[in-house]
Amino acid sequence: MSEISKKLLTLFGRYKYVLLVLAVGIGLLAWPMGGGPDQEPIEPAGSAYDTFAIRELEARLEEALASIRGVGRTRVVLTLKTDMGVLLSKDEKESQHRELENGNLRSYTFETDSRTVMKNGSDGGAPIIVGRVYPEFMGALVVCEGAGDKTVELRLVEAISALTGLGADKITVAIMEQN
């Protein structure tokens, strides 16, 4: 073994942990983390990424309502008046200009400028979400085996009303066909 090889082995033996930490650090830096040009842009409020999961809610309601005494198998259909959305932080500026001629108003202009505030500045990044707008329901249909019993129907209407905010006039309960 040459003298250079012996010195390298001695140095490696002495600094092996430091070299290991450096190698792991370089490996982590090289690991792809996203955020590059292939990353999907965040869509604005009201877009598909933030759509309210109505089918999931219907399934949860079906499961919950079916557990009420006398209800039996259940199907739920909900309709929405408005979908879910988000409220974004805005930077708004207003300006007005009045032009007078002989004491009378000759012209008047009013301008507004509104820009969405972004987390990483205006050139990129995600918009800052300051709130959410939850969906407003238009109506509900509950089809179940126990719908012939008025007590069961009342329980179903009360449950749907409590969970959706709908009035009794917007909730229909129907008897499920026997197969």
Summary of the structure (lengths in Angstrom):
residues: 179
radius of gyration: 31.7
end to end distance: 87.0
largest distance: 102.4
contacts: 401
relative contact order: 0.14
helix: 35%
strand: 33%
